Each structure stands twice: as C-alpha cells, then as structure tokens.
Amino acid sequence: MDVGQGGRSAEYEGARTVFVNVEPESLPNPMFHERYIGRAEHVLPASFGRALT
C-alpha cells in the first residue's frame, strides 16, 4: 500500500477517501469511506455541490 509522502495515510491525516467510477469495484477496497458509481459529470456535482461545476 502506498501511503504517500512521509509515510502517512489519508486516514491518519483525517482525510475522507472517495471512490468515483462508472463501475463498482470488483472487490471493495476498505480504504474508501464513500463510493459513487456513475459518470463523474453526474455524480460529482450532486455529491459535492456546485463548487465543482
């Protein structure tokens, strides 16, 4: 597992991890806190607000 610069994971740093893809993971990765399935242009604005549009 790559934990990024300095060896700290997203969870350690308090980050929210999000999986966005048009298809679900074949084996769900427990490192993701949230999952959004669909085209990014549809799910991101609805999930994260107008700041992304």
N, C-alpha and C positions, 0 to 999 in steps of 0.2 A: 504494500500500500504506500503510495506517495503521499506524504503528509505535508508537503510544501516546504517553503523556505524556513530554515531554522528548526525543522522537525516538529512543528506544531500542527495539529489537525484543526479542521474547521470547527469541530465540536469543542475542542479545548479553547479556541478563541471566542466561542459563543456565537458562531455564525449559523445561520439557517441554511441547510443544503436542500436544493430543489432539483428534481429530475423533470425535464421537459423533453418530450419526444413524440413523434407521430404514432409510435407503437409502444406498448408496455414492455418493461424489461422481461426477459425470459426467466431470469432468476432475480427477484427483487433484492436490491442492494440495501442493507440496513443502514448504510451511511447517509441515505437521503431521508430528510424529515417530511418532505412533501413530494407528491408526484402529480404531474399534469400531463394528460395524454391528449394529443391533438396538434394541429398546426400552430406554431408559435404565434403567428399573427392573430390567431383567435383566442388562444388560452392565456397569453401573457397580459394583454390589456385588461381582460376580465379578472384575472387573478391578482395583478399587481397594480392596477389603477392606470389612470390616464397619463401618468408621467412617462410611460413607455411609448405612447403613441405619437 
